[in-house]
Amino acid sequence: MPPLGFDHEEILQCAIARLRNKIRYEPIGFELLPARFTLSQLQRLYEQILERELDKRNFRKKLLKMDLLVDTGEKETEVAHRAAKLYKFDTQKYASLKQAGFTFEL
């Protein structure tokens, strides 16, 4: 990234820190992906934001256990490997769970 002028570097670092903190307890990662996404795309996003690798099986198991992802019944297209399932985030279910006291934790 090129050097930033004025206090923009400080603003950027503050925004990144807030994103890293908030992504642990709010499902904002889903807003940074397309409406339909693979679990691999979701995991890569979280790994890049948190700047660490996440165990694939534990990540998927935890997310699927929350029951906030809807299997669209579709798969990736135009990929050189085995096509992965596409999911979408169930915002209505999350809203009702949150109202009941559910905490999104990764």
Contacts in CASP RR format, 6 or more apart in sequence:
PFRMAT RR
TARGET T0000
AUTHOR 0000-0000-0000
METHOD contacts of the structure
MODEL  1
MPPLGFDHEEILQCAIARLRNKIRYEPIGFELLPARFTLSQLQRLYEQIL
ERELDKRNFRKKLLKMDLLVDTGEKETEVAHRAAKLYKFDTQKYASLKQA
GFTFEL
3 9 0 8 1.000
4 12 0 8 1.000
19 28 0 8 1.000
19 49 0 8 1.000
20 49 0 8 1.000
20 50 0 8 1.000
20 51 0 8 1.000
22 28 0 8 1.000
23 29 0 8 1.000
23 46 0 8 1.000
23 49 0 8 1.000
23 50 0 8 1.000
23 106 0 8 1.000
24 105 0 8 1.000
24 106 0 8 1.000
25 103 0 8 1.000
25 104 0 8 1.000
25 105 0 8 1.000
26 104 0 8 1.000
27 68 0 8 1.000
27 89 0 8 1.000
27 94 0 8 1.000
27 104 0 8 1.000
29 42 0 8 1.000
29 45 0 8 1.000
29 46 0 8 1.000
29 49 0 8 1.000
30 37 0 8 1.000
30 42 0 8 1.000
30 89 0 8 1.000
32 45 0 8 1.000
33 41 0 8 1.000
33 42 0 8 1.000
33 45 0 8 1.000
35 88 0 8 1.000
36 72 0 8 1.000
36 74 0 8 1.000
36 86 0 8 1.000
36 87 0 8 1.000
36 88 0 8 1.000
37 86 0 8 1.000
37 87 0 8 1.000
37 88 0 8 1.000
38 76 0 8 1.000
38 84 0 8 1.000
38 85 0 8 1.000
38 86 0 8 1.000
38 87 0 8 1.000
39 59 0 8 1.000
39 60 0 8 1.000
39 63 0 8 1.000
39 84 0 8 1.000
39 85 0 8 1.000
39 87 0 8 1.000
40 84 0 8 1.000
42 63 0 8 1.000
42 87 0 8 1.000
43 54 0 8 1.000
43 56 0 8 1.000
43 59 0 8 1.000
43 60 0 8 1.000
46 54 0 8 1.000
46 59 0 8 1.000
46 106 0 8 1.000
47 53 0 8 1.000
47 54 0 8 1.000
59 106 0 8 1.000
62 106 0 8 1.000
63 69 0 8 1.000
63 106 0 8 1.000
66 104 0 8 1.000
67 93 0 8 1.000
68 89 0 8 1.000
68 90 0 8 1.000
68 93 0 8 1.000
68 94 0 8 1.000
68 97 0 8 1.000
68 104 0 8 1.000
69 87 0 8 1.000
69 88 0 8 1.000
69 89 0 8 1.000
69 90 0 8 1.000
70 87 0 8 1.000
70 88 0 8 1.000
70 89 0 8 1.000
70 90 0 8 1.000
71 85 0 8 1.000
71 86 0 8 1.000
71 87 0 8 1.000
72 85 0 8 1.000
72 86 0 8 1.000
72 87 0 8 1.000
72 88 0 8 1.000
73 85 0 8 1.000
73 86 0 8 1.000
74 85 0 8 1.000
74 86 0 8 1.000
75 83 0 8 1.000
75 84 0 8 1.000
75 85 0 8 1.000
75 86 0 8 1.000
76 83 0 8 1.000
76 84 0 8 1.000
76 86 0 8 1.000
77 83 0 8 1.000
94 102 0 8 1.000
94 104 0 8 1.000
98 104 0 8 1.000
END
